[in-house]
Amino acid sequence: MQDLWWQLRATDAFTLWTALAFAGAVAFFIHEMVGSSLLAVVSAPLLTLGGILAPTLLAHEMITLSYDRTVNATAAAALGTVVALLLILASCWLWTLFIEWRVSRTRLSALPPARSSR
């Protein structure tokens, strides 16, 4: 675990800027497609984190997507951003299912008739 922490601290600037660019592009698309600025702002740090963690985790497990260093960093950051986006979508979908289940279990009850104040 400590080795992973040191690899994360040694992330180069190219990987950071690539992850930020992918996260910004996906957040922009979320804003344009869904129309929710709050969802785009909340998801941007998570997408950035996915774009930064993916190259680090792939390097830690010695998985290379390409022999070229820049292509490998770009592909890993894109993969991390897509995985983070899928996790965000899955969590939103599960939250919606939970809310629908909770609302469907509520029972309607009649209100007692209003008393007249005579």
BAMAR-403235 format. One record per residue (C-alpha): residue number from 0; residue in one letter; x, y, z. Coordinates in Angstrom, 2 decimals, always signed. Example, Ala and Ser with C-alpha at 12.3 -4.5 7.8 and 13.67 -1.06 7.14 Angstrom:
BAMAR-403235
seq	type	X	Y	Z
0	a	+12.30	-4.50	+7.80 $
1	s	+13.67	-1.06	+7.14 $
This chain:
BAMAR-403235
seq	type	X	Y	Z
0	m	+0.00	+0.00	+0.00 $
1	q	+2.85	+2.36	+0.80 $
2	d	+4.37	+1.60	-2.61 $
3	l	+1.10	+2.61	-4.23 $
4	w	+1.10	+5.86	-2.23 $
5	w	+4.62	+6.69	-3.43 $
6	q	+3.66	+5.93	-7.02 $
7	l	+0.67	+8.22	-6.65 $
8	r	+2.88	+10.99	-5.30 $
9	a	+5.26	+10.53	-8.25 $
10	t	+2.55	+11.16	-10.85 $
11	d	+3.93	+13.37	-13.59 $
12	a	+2.40	+16.61	-14.80 $
13	f	+1.37	+15.16	-18.17 $
14	t	-0.84	+12.57	-16.48 $
15	l	-2.39	+15.23	-14.24 $
16	w	-3.18	+17.57	-17.14 $
17	t	-4.51	+14.70	-19.24 $
18	a	-6.78	+13.55	-16.41 $
19	l	-7.99	+17.13	-15.88 $
20	a	-8.69	+17.53	-19.60 $
21	f	-10.69	+14.30	-19.76 $
22	a	-12.58	+15.15	-16.58 $
23	g	-13.35	+18.65	-17.87 $
24	a	-14.61	+17.28	-21.19 $
25	v	-16.83	+14.69	-19.52 $
26	a	-18.15	+17.24	-17.00 $
27	f	-18.97	+19.57	-19.91 $
28	f	-20.85	+16.76	-21.67 $
29	i	-22.71	+15.94	-18.45 $
30	h	-23.72	+19.59	-18.15 $
31	e	-24.86	+19.79	-21.78 $
32	m	-26.66	+16.45	-21.95 $
33	v	-28.31	+16.35	-18.53 $
34	g	-28.58	+20.09	-17.99 $
35	s	-27.44	+19.85	-14.39 $
36	s	-24.60	+22.13	-13.41 $
37	l	-24.48	+20.66	-9.91 $
38	l	-24.01	+17.11	-11.20 $
39	a	-21.23	+18.29	-13.50 $
40	v	-19.46	+20.16	-10.69 $
41	v	-19.82	+17.29	-8.21 $
42	s	-18.67	+14.66	-10.71 $
43	a	-15.61	+16.59	-11.98 $
44	p	-13.37	+15.83	-8.95 $
45	l	-14.42	+12.18	-9.02 $
46	l	-13.64	+11.94	-12.72 $
47	t	-10.28	+13.60	-12.13 $
48	l	-9.52	+11.19	-9.32 $
49	g	-10.35	+8.26	-11.61 $
50	g	-8.10	+9.68	-14.32 $
51	i	-5.21	+10.05	-11.87 $
52	l	-5.66	+6.75	-10.06 $
53	a	-5.96	+4.55	-13.15 $
54	p	-2.42	+5.07	-14.51 $
55	t	-1.04	+4.63	-11.02 $
56	l	-2.96	+1.41	-10.37 $
57	l	-2.13	+0.03	-13.81 $
58	a	+1.56	+0.82	-13.29 $
59	h	+1.41	-0.75	-9.82 $
60	e	-0.01	-3.96	-11.32 $
61	m	+2.48	-3.70	-14.23 $
62	i	-0.24	-3.50	-16.88 $
63	t	+0.71	-1.48	-19.96 $
64	l	-1.78	-0.49	-22.62 $
65	s	+0.92	+0.71	-25.02 $
66	y	+4.70	+0.68	-25.18 $
67	d	+4.82	+4.43	-25.76 $
68	r	+4.87	+6.25	-22.43 $
69	t	+2.63	+9.16	-23.45 $
70	v	+0.09	+6.94	-25.20 $
71	n	+0.02	+4.65	-22.17 $
72	a	-0.58	+7.57	-19.79 $
73	t	-3.31	+8.99	-22.03 $
74	a	-5.08	+5.66	-22.50 $
75	a	-4.89	+4.86	-18.79 $
76	a	-6.27	+8.29	-17.85 $
77	a	-9.10	+7.87	-20.36 $
78	l	-9.85	+4.41	-19.00 $
79	g	-9.90	+5.73	-15.42 $
80	t	-12.21	+8.57	-16.39 $
81	v	-14.62	+6.19	-18.13 $
82	v	-14.61	+3.82	-15.14 $
83	a	-15.26	+6.74	-12.79 $
84	l	-18.11	+7.89	-15.04 $
85	l	-19.61	+4.40	-15.00 $
86	l	-19.37	+4.31	-11.20 $
87	i	-21.10	+7.70	-10.96 $
88	l	-23.86	+6.54	-13.33 $
89	a	-24.31	+3.28	-11.41 $
90	s	-24.53	+5.10	-8.08 $
91	c	-27.10	+7.58	-9.47 $
92	w	-29.13	+4.72	-10.90 $
93	l	-29.03	+2.75	-7.63 $
94	w	-29.99	+5.88	-5.67 $
95	t	-32.97	+6.42	-7.98 $
96	l	-34.04	+2.80	-7.57 $
97	f	-33.80	+3.09	-3.81 $
98	i	-35.88	+6.29	-3.74 $
99	e	-38.52	+4.74	-6.01 $
100	w	-38.66	+1.66	-3.80 $
101	r	-39.03	+3.79	-0.68 $
102	v	-41.78	+5.91	-2.22 $
103	s	-43.66	+2.87	-3.51 $
104	r	-43.86	+1.46	+0.02 $
105	t	-45.66	+4.49	+1.45 $
106	r	-49.35	+4.07	+2.12 $
107	l	-51.90	+6.76	+1.53 $
108	s	-54.10	+7.51	+4.49 $
109	a	-57.22	+9.60	+4.56 $
110	l	-57.10	+12.85	+6.45 $
111	p	-59.71	+13.28	+9.14 $
112	p	-62.43	+15.76	+8.22 $
113	a	-61.80	+19.32	+9.33 $
114	r	-63.70	+20.33	+12.44 $
115	s	-65.80	+23.43	+12.23 $
116	s	-65.01	+26.08	+14.82 $
117	r	-68.57	+26.99	+15.83 $
